Amino acid sequence: SRKFAWLVGAIVAAGLLWTGGWYFFAAKIEDHLPSTLAQIVGPGAKAECANADVRGYPFRVGLFCEALSYTNAAEGITTTAGAFRSAAQFYRPQHAVAEVDGPLVLDASGLMLRADWQLLKASVQAVSDGLDRGSIDARNTSFDIDGTGLTQRLALQADRITAHARRNGADLDVAAYGENLRNTLVAGLNAKALTFEATLSGQSDMLRVPFTPLHGPFAALLHRVAIEFDATSSFELAGPVQVGADGRMSGNLELTISNVQRLSELVAGFNPESADLIRRFGPMISALDTRPGDDATTLPLTISNGQVSLGIIPLGELPAF
């Protein structure tokens, strides 16, 4: 019938228009990719997506790259990673998900990092001037860190690591979580769970284009930095910190320890003298508990230009940020 013919014609026309629009949009993405990457990384830096290809027809759109690279000569940073695959609904391109293949190799002024994983997924919510929020979820992850200034190579493995960032007005909320972490730096320092939750004051621009590395000076509030070793042993830090222009950290924090004996064992792995002081002054440390009455011991932890002390007991020095 005539009505059926009109219906079929309308469906075919709509399909042709949709197909033409999708491929036109995909071509624009590929054509503008170099300038888009240059805008994202800013002047003095360069990012590349090797053999870029836009896929996902008919209802999705996504960028595929055979490899990723980033170079910032001014910062002394060079980074490479494996294949990249992304996807977003054609009608909602601002919300995208992606997968990245390892390994990631980072050279930052002599500090070498190699990270690899079984699976790494990411999701972002884009806005007109950058990102509003983003998340990463990596499974069976390994890190190897070496370079000048390190006395020994650090190897770290984790069953799972997740990281999140979001704008909070002018501030930036960040969080990271780890499961079943193992390392080679401090004997016995294997964690069942790791938690890091903080707010970086005035740093929401880190999610704005062009994206820039974090440098001091800045202030941060550590909501919760916790390491859970087992069912009875854990450390937890909270409080404000400041990082100076030289990258040195200062702050007055609260350290909550579920097992003081465990603290001395871990400190012994990198500072035997401080560990001996903790064992000798254990009763005094317990007397300094600012929250008596519970099973844990809460103590003031002071950081002054990178020098860390627990009351009068020096624990060592933090590297510059």
C-alpha positions in Angstrom: 0.0 0.0 0.0 1.0 3.6 -0.4 1.2 4.1 3.4 3.5 1.2 3.8 5.7 2.5 1.0 5.9 5.9 2.7 6.8 4.2 6.0 9.6 2.2 4.3 10.9 5.2 2.5 10.9 7.3 5.7 12.8 4.5 7.5 15.4 4.3 4.7 15.8 8.0 4.6 16.2 8.2 8.4 18.8 5.4 8.2 20.7 7.2 5.5 20.7 10.5 7.3 21.8 8.8 10.6 24.6 7.0 8.7 25.8 10.1 7.0 25.7 12.1 10.2 27.6 9.4 12.2 30.4 9.2 9.6 30.5 13.0 9.3 30.9 13.3 13.1 33.5 10.5 13.2 35.5 12.2 10.4 35.5 15.5 12.3 36.8 13.7 15.4 39.7 12.2 13.5 40.5 15.5 11.7 40.5 17.6 14.9 42.3 15.0 17.1 45.8 16.5 16.8 44.5 20.0 17.8 42.3 18.6 20.5 45.2 16.7 22.1 47.4 19.8 21.9 44.6 21.8 23.6 44.3 19.1 26.3 48.0 18.9 27.2 48.8 22.6 26.8 51.9 24.4 25.4 55.2 22.7 25.8 53.7 19.2 25.9 52.8 16.7 23.2 50.4 13.7 23.2 49.9 11.2 20.5 47.3 8.5 19.6 49.0 6.1 17.2 46.9 5.1 14.2 43.7 6.7 15.5 40.4 5.3 14.4 36.8 6.2 15.3 34.4 3.3 15.7 31.1 2.3 17.2 28.5 2.8 14.4 25.6 2.9 14.6 24.7 3.9 18.2 28.1 4.5 19.8 31.2 6.5 19.0 34.6 5.8 20.4 38.3 6.6 19.7 40.7 3.7 19.3 44.5 4.0 19.4 47.2 1.4 18.9 49.4 3.2 21.5 49.5 6.3 23.6 52.4 8.7 24.4 52.9 11.9 26.3 56.0 14.1 26.4 56.6 17.3 28.5 60.2 18.5 28.0 59.9 21.3 30.5 58.8 18.9 33.2 61.2 16.2 32.1 58.3 13.7 31.6 58.0 11.0 29.0 55.1 8.4 29.2 54.0 5.6 26.9 51.2 3.1 27.2 49.5 0.4 25.1 46.3 0.3 23.1 43.4 2.6 24.0 39.7 1.9 23.4 36.8 4.1 24.3 33.1 4.3 23.8 30.2 6.7 24.4 26.6 6.7 23.4 26.2 8.8 20.2 23.4 10.8 21.9 25.5 11.3 25.1 29.2 11.7 24.1 30.2 13.6 27.3 30.0 10.4 29.3 32.7 8.0 28.0 34.2 4.7 29.2 37.6 3.4 28.1 40.1 0.6 28.4 43.9 0.9 28.3 46.4 -1.9 27.7 49.7 -2.0 29.6 52.4 -1.5 30.2 52.7 2.2 31.1 56.3 3.4 31.2 57.0 6.8 32.8 60.4 8.5 32.9 60.3 11.6 35.1 63.7 13.2 35.3 65.5 10.0 36.1 62.7 8.4 38.1 61.5 5.3 36.2 58.1 3.8 36.7 56.7 0.7 34.9 53.1 -0.3 35.6 51.2 -3.2 34.2 47.8 -4.7 34.7 45.5 -7.4 33.6 42.6 -5.0 33.0 42.3 -1.2 33.4 39.0 0.6 32.8 38.2 4.3 33.1 35.1 6.4 33.0 34.9 10.2 32.7 32.2 12.9 32.7 33.2 15.7 30.4 32.1 19.3 30.6 32.8 22.3 28.3 36.2 23.2 29.9 37.5 19.7 30.7 36.3 17.0 33.1 33.8 17.1 35.9 34.9 13.8 37.3 36.7 10.6 36.4 37.4 7.1 37.8 40.0 4.3 37.1 39.7 0.6 38.0 42.7 -1.6 37.6 42.9 -5.3 38.3 46.0 -7.4 39.1 48.3 -4.4 38.9 52.1 -4.3 39.3 54.5 -1.3 39.7 58.3 -1.2 39.5 60.0 2.1 40.5 63.7 2.8 40.2 66.0 5.7 39.5 68.4 8.3 40.9 67.8 9.1 44.5 66.4 5.7 45.4 68.6 3.3 47.4 66.8 0.3 46.0 64.2 -0.6 43.5 60.6 -0.7 44.7 58.2 -3.3 43.5 54.5 -3.2 44.4 51.6 -5.5 43.4 47.9 -5.2 44.1 44.9 -7.3 43.3 42.9 -4.2 42.6 43.4 -0.4 42.6 40.7 2.2 42.1 41.1 6.0 41.9 38.6 8.8 41.7 38.6 12.6 41.2 35.9 15.2 41.0 35.5 18.9 41.1 34.1 20.3 44.4 33.7 24.0 43.7 37.3 25.4 43.6 38.6 22.3 45.3 39.4 18.8 44.0 38.3 15.7 45.8 40.5 12.7 45.3 40.3 9.1 46.5 42.2 5.9 45.9 41.7 2.4 47.3 43.8 -0.8 47.1 43.2 -4.4 47.8 45.9 -7.0 48.9 49.0 -4.9 48.4 52.5 -6.5 48.5 55.9 -4.7 48.2 59.6 -5.3 48.4 60.7 -2.0 50.1 59.8 -2.9 53.7 59.7 -6.5 54.7 56.3 -7.5 56.0 54.6 -4.3 54.8 51.8 -6.1 53.0 48.4 -4.5 53.3 45.0 -6.1 53.2 43.4 -2.8 52.2 44.6 0.8 51.5 42.4 3.9 51.7 43.3 7.5 50.6 40.7 10.2 50.7 41.6 13.9 50.5 40.5 17.3 49.3 43.1 19.5 47.6 42.3 23.2 48.2 41.9 25.3 45.1 43.0 22.6 42.7 39.9 21.9 40.7 41.8 23.4 37.7 43.6 20.1 37.5 40.5 18.8 35.7 40.3 21.8 33.4 41.9 22.0 29.9 44.8 22.1 29.6 45.6 19.5 32.2 48.7 20.4 34.3 50.7 18.4 36.9 50.3 19.2 40.5 52.9 21.5 42.0 53.4 23.3 45.3 52.5 25.4 47.1 49.1 23.9 48.0 47.1 22.8 51.0 45.2 19.6 51.4 42.9 18.0 54.0 43.5 14.3 54.5 40.1 12.9 55.4 41.4 9.4 55.8 44.6 7.7 54.9 44.5 4.1 56.2 46.4 0.9 55.9 44.8 -2.3 57.2 47.3 -5.1 57.7 45.0 -7.7 59.1 41.9 -8.0 61.3 43.8 -6.5 64.4 46.4 -4.2 62.9 45.8 -0.9 61.1 47.1 2.7 60.8 45.0 5.7 60.1 46.1 9.3 59.4 43.9 12.4 59.2 44.4 16.2 59.3 45.6 19.2 57.3 48.9 19.3 55.4 50.7 21.9 53.3 53.2 21.4 50.5 55.6 24.2 49.8 57.0 25.5 46.6 60.0 23.2 47.2 57.8 20.1 47.4 58.4 19.7 51.2 55.4 18.7 53.3 54.3 20.0 56.7 51.3 19.3 58.8 49.9 18.3 62.2 48.1 15.0 61.9 46.4 12.4 64.0 47.8 8.9 63.8 45.5 6.1 65.0 47.2 2.8 65.6 45.4 -0.4 66.3 48.5 -2.3 67.3 51.6 -0.3 68.6 53.8 -3.4 68.4 53.0 -3.6 64.7 54.2 0.0 64.3 57.6 -0.8 65.8 58.0 -3.8 63.5 57.2 -1.8 60.4 59.4 1.2 61.3 62.3 -1.3 62.0 62.2 -2.1 58.3 63.5 1.4 57.3 64.6 3.0 60.5 65.8 0.6 63.2 66.8 3.3 65.7 63.4 4.9 65.7 61.8 1.4 66.1 64.0 0.8 69.1 62.8 4.1 70.6 59.2 3.1 70.0 59.7 -0.2 71.8 61.4 1.4 74.7 58.9 4.2 75.1 55.8 2.1 74.3 54.1 2.8 77.7 54.8 6.6 77.2 53.3 6.4 73.7 50.2 4.8 75.1 50.0 7.6 77.7 49.9 10.2 74.9 46.7 8.7 73.6 44.4 11.6 72.8 41.4 9.4 72.6 41.6 7.0 75.6 38.9 4.4 76.1 38.9 2.6 72.8 41.1 -0.3 71.5 43.3 2.0 69.4 45.9 4.5 70.3 45.6 8.0 68.7 48.8 10.1 68.7 49.9 13.5 67.3 52.1 13.1 64.2 54.1 16.1 63.1 55.6 16.8 59.7 57.9 19.8 59.5 59.5 20.4 56.1 59.5 16.7 55.4 60.8 15.7 58.8 58.4 13.2 60.5 58.1 12.8 64.3 55.8 11.0 66.6 55.8 13.2 69.7 59.5 13.4 70.5 60.4 10.3 68.5 61.9 11.0 65.0 60.6 8.6 62.3 62.5 9.8 59.3 62.3 12.2 56.3 59.7 12.3 53.5 61.0 12.9 50.0 60.0 16.1 48.3 56.6 16.0 46.6 
